[in-house]
């Protein structure tokens, strides 16, 4: 009976394999907060203005869960489409001062603003309420979701494949 001879991996192959795997794990960990919550119905946004500071600093990544507008209570932070005087709707995240159920609208205000928002928020503009925020993570999210970020992610995947391929090549020559 023939015994299989166990061949030790070349240290360079081990290092390249570990490096390639680490690169993939880092990429996966960076992408998880931007993908998994969406599977559970959350909307994810980056805070781009200081109207909610210090509660939600600029650059925060916020998770919004859809909610029935009638159930929103005073003090909750909500995200909504705000049209105001402009023709394009922007997504705004402000605190609720009052829920006018009969009128189907909310009165909101940014924590850093002196006065309530000029226009009430119709229930139809409500996206949901803020349930979680990660300070400064929005900056990374913006980078990852930009064209440059996608290109870098593709390069990272390609580099990981290359590292694993080199590791396999070194192992193949090591076995000869």
N, C-alpha and C positions, 0 to 999 in steps of 0.2 A: 504494500500500500504506500502511495506517495503522499508525503506530508507537504502541505502548502508552506512555503517559506514566506514569513511576514517581512515585508520590505518597509523600512522606516522612511517616512517622508523627509525630503530634503528641507532643511530649516528655511531656506528662501521660499520654497513653495508654501510652507505653513504660514510664513509672514505675509505673503501676497494674498493667500486665501483669507486670512483673518482681516487684512486691510480691506479687501473687496467686500467681505461680509459686513464689516463695520460701516463702510460707506453706505451700503444699502439700508442698514438698520437706522443710521442717522437720518437718511432721507425719509424713511418710513415714519419715524418718530416726528419729524417736522411736518409731515403731511396729515398725520392722524387727526390733530385738532381741527383741521380744515375739511375733513371728509366724513369721519364717523358720525359727528353730531347731526349732519344733514340727513343721515339714514334714519334718525329718530325725530325728524321733523323740525329741527332747529334751523333758523336763518343765522348766518354769520356775517358780521360787518366789522369794519375798522372805524374807530372814532377819529374823525379828521378835524374837529373843531374843539375849542376849549369851553364850549357852553355848559358842559356838565362837570367841569373840574371843581373840586378835586375827586369827586366820586368816580368819574370816568375820565382819566387823563387822555390827552391826545395820544394816539398810537395804541390804544387799548383794543383788544379783540373782544367783541361782545357776542353773546349767544342769545338769540331772541326766540321765544316759544310762542306760537300762535295762541291767542286767548279770545274768548268772547268779550267784546268791548263792554257789554253791560256788567261784566264781573270785575272790571278794572277798578281798583280802589285808590283813594288819595294817597300820594306818596310813592306809588309804584313808578318805575321808569319804563317807558314804552318807546317803541320805534314806530314811526309812521311816515307816510308819504306827505310831504309838505309842499304845497304849490305856492301859496301866498301870492306875491305879486309877479313871480316869474312864470314863464310858460312851461318850464321843465320841472318835474317833480324830483325832489331830492329826499333822501332818507334822513330823518331827524330823530334823535334820541333825546327825549326830555322827560322830566318828572311831571306826573299828573297832579294838578292842584284841585281839580273838581271833575266829577263825572256827571254830566247832565243827561241822564238816561232818557228823560222825556223828549229832549231835543235831539238825542242821538249824537252827542258831541262831547269832546273832552277839552278842558282848559289845561294847558301845559306851560311849563317854564323850564328853561335851562337853569341849573343850580348857580352858575356863574353870572347869569343875567339879572339885571335889576328888576325887570318887570315881566309879567306873564307874556306869552307869545301873542302876537297881534291877532292871529286868526285862530278860532277854535278848530279842533281836529274832528272832522266828521268820522263816524264809526267806520265808514267804508275805506278810510285812509289808514286805519290801524293795521300794522303788521303783527305786533305782539308785544309781550313784555320782556324786559331784560332779566334773564335768570342767572347769568354768569358773565364775568368779565375777567380777562387776563391782561393786566397792564403791560404795555410795550409789545405784546405779541402781535398786534395788528400791523406793526411795521414789518415784521418777518412775513406775515401773511400776504401783505401787499407785494413784497419782493417775490415770494413763491408763486403767486398767481399772475404775476406780470409775464410778458413774453420773455424777458431776460431770465426770470426765475424758472420758467418752463424749460428754457434752453439749458440752463445750468443743471436742472434735475435730469434732463436727458443725457447730458455729458457725464453726470455722476453715475447713472446707470451704465452707460457705455464704458466708463473707467472701471467700474466694478466687474463687468463682464470681461474686460481685458485682463484685469488682475487675476481673476479666476482661471482664465485661459492660459495665462503665463504660468500659473501654479501647476496646472495640469500638464503643461509642456515640460516643465522642470521635473515633475514626478515621472513622466514617461521616459525621459533621458536618464533619470536616476535608477530606473529599474533595469536598464540594459546592462 
